Amino acid sequence: MTLDGDLVLHLFGTPGQQRFLPAWRDLAKGALSLVDTCDPVASFDALGNPEDLDLPFAVAVNAFPGSPRHSEDDLRIALDLLPSTLPVRCDARDPRSSVPALVALVRHLVHAATKSS
């Protein structure tokens, strides 16, 4: 998906369990990471992979009708997020919601990666 001029987004769904960390290493070369937190408790382990690989990451909070609503503070505590980690809410099933959220997340990640290099 071309987001803006030279900014192209390739989305890959990867399992979050530790046993898949070798696959993450192969996929993550030059990557930035987005983590979906529909279920914060289940998402906690998935956040370990980008941290273990020292990847900048942002958090997509998949909020849709009937899904649990977690405050940003509750998400930050449950996921042990650093203040610099950006959480953005969207309905991942709806392009009108998910595309602007992906653009915001990717811009944040590109900025973070540029600052750290």
C-alpha positions as CSV (number, residue, x, y, z in Angstrom):
1,M,0.0,0.0,0.0
2,T,1.5,3.3,-1.1
3,L,0.8,5.8,1.7
4,D,2.5,9.0,0.6
5,G,5.0,9.3,-2.3
6,D,7.9,7.1,-1.4
7,L,6.3,5.7,1.8
8,V,5.2,2.2,1.0
9,L,3.6,-0.1,3.6
10,H,3.8,-3.9,3.5
11,L,1.7,-5.6,6.1
12,F,2.6,-9.0,7.4
13,G,0.7,-10.8,10.1
14,T,3.0,-12.7,12.3
15,P,2.4,-14.9,15.4
16,G,3.4,-13.4,18.7
17,Q,4.6,-16.5,20.5
18,Q,8.2,-16.7,21.5
19,R,8.8,-19.9,19.5
20,F,8.3,-17.8,16.4
21,L,11.1,-15.3,17.2
22,P,13.5,-16.9,14.6
23,A,10.9,-16.1,11.9
24,W,10.5,-12.6,13.3
25,R,14.3,-12.1,13.0
26,D,14.1,-12.9,9.2
27,L,11.0,-10.8,8.6
28,A,12.1,-7.9,10.8
29,K,15.3,-6.7,8.9
30,G,14.6,-3.0,8.3
31,A,11.1,-3.3,9.6
32,L,9.0,-1.2,11.9
33,S,6.4,-3.0,13.9
34,L,2.7,-2.5,14.6
35,V,1.0,-4.5,17.3
36,D,-2.8,-5.0,17.5
37,T,-4.1,-4.8,21.0
38,C,-7.7,-6.0,20.8
39,D,-6.8,-8.2,23.8
40,P,-4.1,-6.4,25.9
41,V,-3.3,-9.5,28.0
42,A,-2.7,-11.7,24.9
43,S,-0.8,-8.8,23.2
44,F,1.7,-8.4,26.0
45,D,3.8,-11.3,24.8
46,A,3.7,-10.2,21.2
47,L,5.2,-6.9,22.2
48,G,8.3,-8.7,23.4
49,N,9.4,-9.7,19.9
50,P,9.9,-6.1,18.6
51,E,11.5,-5.2,21.9
52,D,13.9,-8.2,21.8
53,L,14.9,-7.3,18.2
54,D,15.2,-3.6,19.2
55,L,12.6,-2.5,16.6
56,P,10.7,0.7,17.0
57,F,7.0,-0.1,17.3
58,A,3.6,1.5,17.6
59,V,0.4,0.0,18.9
60,A,-2.8,-0.2,16.9
61,V,-5.8,-0.4,19.2
62,N,-8.4,-2.3,17.2
63,A,-11.7,-0.8,18.5
64,F,-14.9,-1.8,16.9
65,P,-18.5,-2.1,18.1
66,G,-18.7,-4.7,20.9
67,S,-15.0,-4.7,21.5
68,P,-13.7,-3.9,25.0
69,R,-12.8,-0.2,25.5
70,H,-9.6,0.3,27.3
71,S,-8.3,3.8,28.3
72,E,-4.9,4.8,27.0
73,D,-3.6,4.8,30.6
74,D,-4.9,1.2,31.2
75,L,-3.3,0.1,27.9
76,R,0.0,1.7,28.8
77,I,0.0,0.0,32.2
78,A,-1.2,-3.4,30.9
79,L,1.4,-3.4,28.0
80,D,4.1,-1.6,30.0
81,L,4.4,0.9,27.2
82,L,7.1,3.6,27.2
83,P,5.8,7.2,26.9
84,S,7.3,7.4,23.4
85,T,5.2,4.4,22.2
86,L,2.2,5.7,20.2
87,P,-1.2,4.0,20.6
88,V,-3.8,4.8,17.8
89,R,-7.4,3.6,17.8
90,C,-9.0,2.3,14.6
91,D,-11.5,-0.3,13.4
92,A,-9.1,-2.6,11.4
93,R,-12.1,-3.8,9.4
94,D,-12.9,-0.4,8.0
95,P,-10.5,1.3,5.5
96,R,-11.9,4.8,6.4
97,S,-10.6,4.2,10.0
98,S,-7.6,1.9,9.4
99,V,-5.8,3.7,6.6
100,P,-5.5,7.1,8.5
101,A,-4.5,5.1,11.6
102,L,-1.8,3.2,9.6
103,V,-0.5,6.5,8.1
104,A,-0.2,8.0,11.6
105,L,1.5,5.0,13.0
106,V,4.0,4.7,10.1
107,R,4.8,8.4,10.3
108,H,5.5,8.0,14.0
109,L,7.7,4.9,13.4
110,V,9.6,6.5,10.6
111,H,10.2,9.6,12.8
112,A,11.3,7.4,15.7
113,A,13.6,5.3,13.5
114,T,15.1,8.5,12.0
115,K,15.8,9.9,15.5
116,S,17.5,6.8,16.7
117,S,19.9,6.5,13.7
